[in-house]
Amino acid sequence: MFEAKRLARLKWACRRGMLELDVLFLPFVEQAFDDLSDAQKLTFERLLTCDDPDLFAWFMGHQQCHDPELSQMVETVLSRVKISVE
């Protein structure tokens, strides 16, 4: 479903401009995206269309996303990407 060109655009969309989001999205695509169902892949793609301040608030736990699919994808990303703080 996600041919090389579409996957390349997805990876480009993962580059946000907020380090906190960059360290989540690109590793998620590289490590876990292929394991998602087609529906989950579309949800992740939709997640990337959201505004950075909203994404930041959801991923940092400052706000709850009110869209159930997006909220579940936030949890999926957080559970799959391991970030080490040194």
C-alpha positions as CSV (number, residue, x, y, z in Angstrom):
1,M,0.0,0.0,0.0
2,F,2.8,2.4,0.8
3,E,5.1,2.5,-2.2
4,A,8.6,3.9,-2.0
5,K,7.6,7.4,-3.1
6,R,4.7,7.7,-0.6
7,L,6.9,6.3,2.2
8,A,9.6,8.9,1.3
9,R,7.0,11.7,1.6
10,L,5.9,10.3,4.9
11,K,9.5,10.3,6.2
12,W,9.8,13.9,5.0
13,A,6.6,14.8,6.9
14,C,8.2,13.4,10.1
15,R,10.7,16.2,10.1
16,R,8.8,18.7,12.1
17,G,11.0,21.5,13.5
18,M,10.5,20.5,17.1
19,L,13.2,18.2,18.3
20,E,10.8,16.5,20.7
21,L,8.6,15.4,17.8
22,D,11.5,14.6,15.4
23,V,13.0,12.1,17.9
24,L,9.6,10.3,18.0
25,F,8.4,10.3,14.4
26,L,11.3,9.3,12.3
27,P,12.5,6.4,14.5
28,F,8.9,5.2,14.7
29,V,8.6,5.1,10.9
30,E,12.0,3.4,10.6
31,Q,11.4,0.8,13.4
32,A,7.7,0.2,13.6
33,F,5.7,1.5,10.6
34,D,5.9,-1.7,8.6
35,D,4.3,-3.6,11.5
36,L,1.2,-1.5,11.4
37,S,-2.1,-2.5,9.8
38,D,-3.2,-0.5,6.7
39,A,-5.7,1.3,8.8
40,Q,-3.1,2.3,11.4
41,K,-0.7,3.5,8.6
42,L,-3.5,5.8,7.4
43,T,-4.1,7.0,10.9
44,F,-0.4,7.8,11.4
45,E,-0.4,9.6,8.1
46,R,-3.4,11.7,9.3
47,L,-1.6,12.3,12.6
48,L,1.2,14.0,10.7
49,T,-1.2,16.5,9.3
50,C,-1.9,17.9,12.8
51,D,-0.4,21.1,14.0
52,D,2.9,20.8,15.9
53,P,1.6,22.5,19.1
54,D,-1.2,20.0,19.3
55,L,1.2,17.1,18.6
56,F,3.6,18.3,21.3
57,A,0.8,18.6,23.8
58,W,-0.5,15.1,23.1
59,F,2.9,13.4,23.1
60,M,4.1,15.2,26.2
61,G,0.9,14.4,28.1
62,H,-0.2,18.1,28.5
63,Q,-3.5,17.5,26.7
64,Q,-5.6,14.6,25.6
65,C,-6.4,14.2,22.0
66,H,-10.2,13.9,21.5
67,D,-10.0,11.9,18.3
68,P,-10.0,8.2,19.5
69,E,-8.0,7.0,16.5
70,L,-5.3,9.7,16.8
71,S,-5.2,9.2,20.6
72,Q,-4.5,5.5,20.1
73,M,-1.8,6.3,17.5
74,V,-0.1,8.6,20.0
75,E,-0.1,5.8,22.5
76,T,1.2,3.4,19.8
77,V,4.1,5.7,18.9
78,L,5.0,6.3,22.5
79,S,5.0,2.6,23.3
80,R,7.2,1.7,20.3
81,V,9.8,4.4,20.4
82,K,12.4,4.2,23.2
83,I,14.2,7.4,23.9
84,S,17.2,7.4,26.1
85,V,18.1,10.5,28.0
86,E,21.8,10.8,28.9
